[in-house]
């Protein structure tokens, strides 16, 4: 992984509009064939970063490399990228074929070559019967396919996706998500994919970069992001329903919260010296709170009173109070619980995350 | 009857009252207003089809007893202004010679202007735009004399080319505003996609934006054709009798004081002058609707 040259490399990227700093000293390396997702809430700079990589925004400082070539000053069309936009951005007056071949015609490619590339892309995306139609006569899913096809015909190594599925309805989004993943497995291009949908990020990505205020909060595999969030922001952002947080203190590897004492002996501290701290937040995912018979075997057990039950079919979400803090517990779909029930819960410190409350970093 | 009506159980389409009070007021007002606007046209058309003896009888609202096209022919080909007796035809062709180049020049420059201001923002482009818009609010009268000097200095005073230049410049603020706002409303992603596809400044303009902007061009054409064709002030100031546009010549025919006032010829001449803008409305109306119906970016 480290020996290969990265497919896309962003080094010390700065972007500001006047006084407003949108991106600051941003570094990012994306490997050949990797599916990287830029994830964050709106206004975090993820689309801006993508536009900088595409060359659609002039950067203020830093360098961008694509395929080992410095493209910092290159035009978007010279960078060896294909891009897919949220609103599809198809040329409304051209047929699907015209849309697919527009970039190739601009590059003055021979007619036969254009023909074969368009045919290949149309075949891959199964849009052959639509080639003569105008975008206005296509459904949302078909339009997005054509938009992907437009990137495909360029025969480039890097694809940039700017929230490509956000305009589609829920069912279609799931279908196209699967297709995108299959397409990536087949073509093995490098993909940078911007989204605000964490399910999309988790399912598609090889690695996820979670961004906030123009900075990357954590870059890691979906598993690392989900199970070992590096800071409170990432921990809170990823997962739905979100993680439970309890504020307490840490003394001799024991976490004290109200009357609850959690022994963190088996917890993997990032630094062995961190076992004493006055203000510590523990994060526990709702599904990592054990209920029922199994809870008795958990290292720590306690009782809570159920306040509210949300049955969601596949699972049941239970709201309860642990001292003053409201916690969410995910139980199985057919769990028999009602508001007012007494519930025995168990917690496994190994599956929890500890954060320094002040610095918000994982400890 | 009223009682049973009250007992009606609502079911299916709601019954509509054909002559409700508000309908009578609305249609009544519309009819009165349309009569108010159509009556002068009626008088003009009728008068232009009558001979002079019939006109002298009064009865301006009555249709002609004997239809004659003589006044129309005279207005077009024989009416006298000063020493020229070749009717409005000379003015018509002068106006065409002024209109066509002004139209092409102003719309092509303004559309590229608007495109650049909307999509290729440069340092100071907003300031530039503000200044241009400010130009739309300066009264013409202030600029008349400076332009006389300007045209004299570049040797275009009194020529058709000079007037074309004036029309192009004066059309610029409002047309640029029109085009800029239109191009700014087109999703930016379309423009970005074209850039990724390797289209440059002109490529994006001609191949992507122009085909989807037919309606706005039609609007600009309507604005410019009516504006330039109906212009009197610039025509009378910046051209000379041989190159007078149709409007100026019409005025000279109608206001000539020699001999009998030929109302029928005057009416025919006025209608002839108004035909071009009228034709534009009729022709472009269809194009306009077709332009709007075609093409959509999002579903």
Interface residues (C-beta under 8 A of the other chain):
Chain A: X51 X54 X55 X56 X75 X76 X77 X81 X82 X83 X85 X86 X87 X88 X89 X90 X91 X92 X93 X94 X102 X103 X106 X107 X134 X135 X136 X139 X140 X143 X150 X162 X167
Chain B: X187 X189 X190 X192 X193 X194 X195 X196 X197 X198 X199 X203 X207 X208 X211 X212 X294 X295 X296 X297 X298 X299
